[in-house]
């Protein structure tokens, strides 16, 4: 490597370290960052620290060549994460005391700059509310191997919180409803629905390891109106459900069979079906259903039986 190239690289390192130092000083000077109500700002700061300094658990992966700056950044990250953990724990205590916790609902239902309850952003991107809910629920990722999925089953993906809140508003989901999530994964949708509305919620998930994690969370938060069943959705008892949710958990013949079972339920009572993702196209072709709005795979679509 030439002397000129070395000098250019060295200059780049100095400039990078200077920018990171300035960024870090700004965060360290903001004494309000650790206050409970500054959650959004803390999460933004944590994202900035990760982007600027790389992996904190591995010195080799850091983007900062100055070890002193890196140590300061790591210490600040620990401090901010501790403030988040304290807030999450206080919310968990609140949930145990009251199935519909005031503080958590305030944070989830007050999003700056948009009204997600009316027009949620399309797509599957996440925001600070997803980080908040994850921190509060503390769902344990299964360590044992997943069940071998059939070609018609889809790998689990969590539903963004903004879509769950829209589902609740668009269906006018209330305490006398029974909400059923078909393919509930780790269970955060039934858990949140029950906390927000007081409704009974049922998660049906074929992978028993996911069900065990969901049950563990519900028990730790004393959420008695939420149940999880390890079962194939085609064999499940759907007779009590009033609002059903499908986030493209399966396709092909499985989806056809489940929709057929739901059609039979609709002959006994009115039901609502909410869908997200590619399965919406299939649900929209069911002549016994009417969409509340133009079907959109990037947002929750609500269908009514007719």
C-alpha positions as CSV (number, residue, x, y, z in Angstrom):
1,X,0.0,0.0,0.0
2,X,1.4,3.4,-0.9
3,X,2.1,6.2,1.5
4,X,-0.5,8.3,-0.2
5,X,-3.2,5.6,0.2
6,X,-2.2,5.3,3.9
7,X,-2.5,9.0,4.5
8,X,-6.0,9.0,2.8
9,X,-7.2,6.1,5.0
10,X,-5.7,7.7,8.1
11,X,-7.5,11.0,7.3
12,X,-10.8,9.0,6.8
13,X,-10.4,7.3,10.2
14,X,-9.8,10.7,11.9
15,X,-12.8,12.2,10.3
16,X,-15.0,9.2,11.1
17,X,-13.8,9.2,14.8
18,X,-14.5,13.0,15.0
19,X,-18.1,12.5,13.7
20,X,-18.7,9.7,16.1
21,X,-17.2,11.7,19.0
22,X,-19.5,14.6,18.1
23,X,-22.5,12.3,17.9
24,X,-21.7,10.7,21.2
25,X,-21.2,14.0,23.0
26,X,-24.6,15.1,21.8
27,X,-26.2,12.0,23.3
28,X,-24.2,12.2,26.6
29,X,-25.2,15.9,27.0
30,X,-28.9,15.1,26.7
31,X,-29.8,14.3,30.4
32,X,-33.5,13.7,29.4
33,X,-32.7,10.6,27.4
34,X,-33.1,8.3,30.5
35,X,-36.5,9.7,31.5
36,X,-39.3,7.2,31.0
37,X,-41.3,9.4,28.6
38,X,-38.3,9.6,26.2
39,X,-38.7,6.0,24.9
40,X,-38.9,7.0,21.3
41,X,-35.8,9.2,21.6
42,X,-33.9,6.4,23.4
43,X,-34.7,3.9,20.7
44,X,-33.6,6.4,18.0
45,X,-30.4,6.9,19.9
46,X,-29.8,3.2,20.3
47,X,-30.3,2.7,16.6
48,X,-27.8,5.5,16.0
49,X,-25.2,3.9,18.3
50,X,-25.6,0.6,16.6
51,X,-25.2,2.2,13.1
52,X,-22.3,4.3,14.1
53,X,-20.3,1.9,16.3
54,X,-21.2,-1.5,14.9
55,X,-21.5,-4.6,17.1
56,X,-20.8,-3.8,20.7
57,X,-20.3,-7.5,21.6
58,X,-17.3,-7.9,19.3
59,X,-14.4,-5.4,19.3
60,X,-13.4,-6.5,15.9
61,X,-16.8,-5.5,14.4
62,X,-16.7,-1.9,15.6
63,X,-16.6,0.9,13.1
64,X,-14.8,3.1,15.5
65,X,-11.0,2.8,15.7
66,X,-10.7,4.9,18.9
67,X,-11.2,2.5,21.8
68,X,-12.0,5.2,24.3
69,X,-14.9,6.5,22.2
70,X,-16.1,2.9,21.7
71,X,-16.1,2.3,25.5
72,X,-18.1,5.5,26.1
73,X,-20.6,4.4,23.4
74,X,-20.9,1.0,24.9
75,X,-21.5,2.4,28.4
76,X,-24.1,4.8,27.1
77,X,-25.9,2.0,25.3
78,X,-26.0,0.0,28.5
79,X,-27.4,3.0,30.3
80,X,-30.2,3.5,27.7
81,X,-31.1,-0.1,27.6
82,X,-31.3,-0.2,31.4
83,X,-33.8,2.7,31.2
84,X,-35.9,0.8,28.6
85,X,-35.8,-2.4,30.7
86,X,-37.0,-0.4,33.7
87,X,-39.9,1.0,31.7
88,X,-40.8,-2.4,30.3
89,X,-40.8,-4.0,33.7
90,X,-43.1,-1.3,35.1
91,X,-45.5,-1.9,32.3
92,X,-45.4,-5.6,33.0
93,X,-46.4,-4.9,36.6
94,X,-49.2,-2.7,35.3
95,X,-50.5,-5.5,33.1
96,X,-50.5,-8.0,36.0
97,X,-52.5,-5.5,38.1
98,X,-54.9,-4.7,35.2
99,X,-55.6,-6.6,32.0
100,X,-55.9,-3.3,30.1
101,X,-52.8,-1.4,31.2
102,X,-53.1,2.4,30.9
103,X,-49.4,3.2,30.3
104,X,-48.8,0.6,27.6
105,X,-52.0,1.5,25.7
106,X,-51.0,5.2,25.8
107,X,-47.7,4.5,24.2
108,X,-49.2,2.1,21.6
109,X,-52.1,4.3,20.6
110,X,-50.4,7.6,20.4
111,X,-48.1,7.7,17.3
112,X,-46.8,11.0,16.1
113,X,-47.4,12.2,12.6
114,X,-50.1,9.8,11.5
115,X,-53.3,8.1,12.5
116,X,-52.6,4.4,12.1
117,X,-56.1,3.5,13.3
118,X,-57.5,5.1,10.1
119,X,-54.7,4.8,7.5
120,X,-51.9,2.5,8.5
121,X,-48.7,2.5,6.5
122,X,-48.5,-0.3,4.0
123,X,-46.0,-3.1,4.2
124,X,-44.3,-5.0,7.0
125,X,-41.9,-2.4,8.3
126,X,-41.6,-2.0,12.1
127,X,-41.5,1.0,14.3
128,X,-40.9,1.9,18.0
129,X,-44.1,0.3,19.1
130,X,-43.0,-3.1,18.0
131,X,-39.8,-2.7,20.0
132,X,-41.9,-1.6,22.9
133,X,-44.3,-4.6,22.7
134,X,-41.4,-7.0,22.3
135,X,-39.7,-5.5,25.4
136,X,-42.9,-5.8,27.5
137,X,-44.0,-9.3,26.4
138,X,-40.5,-10.8,26.5
139,X,-41.5,-13.7,24.3
140,X,-39.0,-16.5,24.3
141,X,-37.8,-17.7,20.9
142,X,-38.0,-21.5,20.8
143,X,-34.7,-23.2,21.0
144,X,-35.8,-26.6,19.8
145,X,-36.0,-27.3,16.0
146,X,-39.1,-26.2,14.3
147,X,-41.6,-28.7,13.0
148,X,-40.9,-29.6,9.5
149,X,-43.4,-27.4,7.6
150,X,-45.3,-28.7,4.6
151,X,-44.9,-26.8,1.3
152,X,-48.2,-25.1,1.9
153,X,-47.2,-23.8,5.3
154,X,-45.4,-20.4,5.7
155,X,-42.6,-19.5,8.1
156,X,-43.7,-17.4,11.0
157,X,-43.5,-13.6,10.7
158,X,-44.7,-11.2,13.3
159,X,-47.5,-8.7,12.5
160,X,-46.5,-5.1,13.0
161,X,-48.3,-3.4,15.9
162,X,-49.8,-0.7,13.7
163,X,-51.7,-3.3,11.7
164,X,-52.9,-5.0,14.9
165,X,-54.3,-1.7,16.2
166,X,-56.0,-1.0,12.8
167,X,-57.5,-4.5,12.9
168,X,-59.0,-3.7,16.4
169,X,-60.4,-0.4,15.2
170,X,-61.7,-1.6,11.8
171,X,-63.6,-4.5,13.3
172,X,-64.8,-2.6,16.3
173,X,-63.5,-5.5,18.3
174,X,-65.0,-5.5,21.8
175,X,-64.9,-7.4,25.1
176,X,-67.8,-9.7,24.1
177,X,-65.9,-10.9,20.9
178,X,-63.9,-14.0,20.6
179,X,-60.8,-13.3,18.5
180,X,-59.0,-16.3,16.8
181,X,-55.6,-16.0,15.3
182,X,-55.1,-18.9,12.8
183,X,-51.3,-19.5,12.7
184,X,-50.5,-17.4,15.8
185,X,-46.8,-18.0,16.0
186,X,-45.4,-16.6,19.3
187,X,-48.8,-15.2,20.1
188,X,-48.3,-11.4,20.3
189,X,-51.4,-10.7,18.3
190,X,-53.9,-12.5,20.6
191,X,-52.0,-11.1,23.6
192,X,-52.2,-7.5,22.4
193,X,-55.8,-7.9,21.3
194,X,-56.9,-9.1,24.7
195,X,-55.0,-6.4,26.5
196,X,-56.4,-3.6,24.3
197,X,-60.0,-4.8,24.1
198,X,-60.6,-7.2,27.0
199,X,-61.9,-9.8,24.5
200,X,-61.2,-13.5,24.8
201,X,-58.5,-14.4,22.4
202,X,-57.4,-17.8,21.0
203,X,-54.1,-18.5,19.2
204,X,-54.0,-21.6,17.0
205,X,-50.5,-22.7,16.1
206,X,-49.2,-26.0,14.6
207,X,-45.8,-25.6,16.2
208,X,-45.9,-26.7,19.8
209,X,-42.7,-24.9,20.7
210,X,-44.2,-21.5,19.7
211,X,-47.4,-22.3,21.7
212,X,-45.3,-23.1,24.8
213,X,-43.6,-19.7,24.6
214,X,-46.9,-17.9,24.1
215,X,-48.5,-19.7,27.1
216,X,-45.5,-18.9,29.2
217,X,-45.9,-15.2,28.4
218,X,-49.6,-15.1,29.1
219,X,-49.1,-16.9,32.4
220,X,-46.3,-14.5,33.5
221,X,-48.6,-11.5,32.8
222,X,-51.7,-13.2,34.4
223,X,-53.7,-12.8,31.1
224,X,-56.5,-15.3,31.8
225,X,-58.5,-14.4,28.7
226,X,-55.9,-15.6,26.2
227,X,-55.4,-19.2,25.2
228,X,-53.1,-21.0,22.9
229,X,-53.6,-24.4,21.3
230,X,-51.0,-26.5,19.4
231,X,-53.1,-27.7,16.5
232,X,-53.5,-27.8,12.8
233,X,-56.0,-25.0,11.9
234,X,-58.0,-27.5,9.7
235,X,-58.8,-29.5,12.8
236,X,-59.5,-26.7,15.2
237,X,-62.8,-25.9,16.9
238,X,-63.8,-22.5,15.4
239,X,-67.4,-22.5,16.8
240,X,-66.9,-19.7,19.3
241,X,-64.9,-17.2,17.1
242,X,-66.4,-14.0,16.0
243,X,-63.3,-12.3,14.5
244,X,-60.7,-14.4,12.7
245,X,-57.2,-13.4,11.6
246,X,-55.0,-14.8,8.9
247,X,-51.5,-13.4,8.2
248,X,-50.8,-15.7,5.2
249,X,-49.9,-18.6,7.6
250,X,-50.6,-21.2,4.9
251,X,-51.7,-21.4,1.3
252,X,-53.0,-23.9,-1.3
253,X,-55.3,-26.7,0.0
254,X,-54.8,-25.8,3.6
255,X,-56.1,-22.3,3.1
256,X,-59.0,-23.6,1.0
257,X,-60.0,-26.0,3.7
258,X,-59.8,-23.4,6.5
259,X,-61.9,-20.9,4.5
260,X,-64.4,-23.7,3.9
261,X,-64.6,-24.3,7.6
262,X,-65.1,-20.6,8.2
263,X,-67.8,-20.5,5.6
264,X,-69.7,-23.2,7.5
265,X,-69.3,-21.1,10.7
266,X,-70.8,-18.1,8.9
267,X,-74.0,-20.1,8.3
268,X,-74.6,-20.2,12.0
269,X,-73.6,-16.5,12.9
270,X,-72.1,-13.4,11.4
271,X,-68.3,-13.5,11.5
272,X,-65.4,-11.2,10.4
273,X,-62.2,-12.3,8.7
274,X,-59.1,-10.1,8.7
275,X,-56.2,-10.9,6.4
276,X,-52.8,-9.6,5.7
277,X,-50.3,-10.6,3.0
278,X,-50.8,-12.7,-0.1
279,X,-53.6,-14.8,1.3
280,X,-55.8,-11.7,1.0
281,X,-56.2,-12.4,-2.7
282,X,-57.6,-15.8,-2.0
283,X,-59.9,-14.6,0.7
284,X,-61.2,-11.8,-1.6
285,X,-62.4,-14.5,-4.1
286,X,-64.8,-16.0,-1.5
287,X,-68.2,-15.0,-2.7
288,X,-69.7,-15.3,0.8
289,X,-67.5,-12.5,2.1
290,X,-67.6,-8.8,1.5
291,X,-64.6,-6.6,2.0
292,X,-64.9,-3.5,4.1
293,X,-62.5,-1.7,1.8
294,X,-60.6,-2.4,-1.4
295,X,-58.4,-5.5,-0.6
296,X,-54.8,-4.7,-0.1
297,X,-52.1,-7.3,0.7
298,X,-50.0,-4.6,2.3
299,X,-52.6,-3.7,4.9
300,X,-55.2,-5.5,7.0
301,X,-58.3,-6.2,5.0
302,X,-61.5,-6.8,6.9
303,X,-64.2,-9.1,5.4
304,X,-67.7,-9.6,6.6
305,X,-69.8,-12.7,6.1
306,X,-73.0,-12.1,4.1
